[in-house]
Amino acid sequence: MRVRDGEPFEIARIFRTIAAGALFPYKTTRHFFEPRLPDTAIPLAQLKGA
């Protein structure tokens, strides 16, 4: 895992945070998938069920 600045995220920090019952800040990590997931375009009206 990597934090916003691209530096590796310390796995032990995850467990310390969980043990403390705390939450990470919003968007602490980004997820990368290999192979890359395809781009999709779904009209908003379709998502709303209209």
Secondary structure, DSSP 8 states (H G I E B T S, - for coil): -B-TTS-B--HHHHHHHHHTT----TT------SS--------HHHHHT-
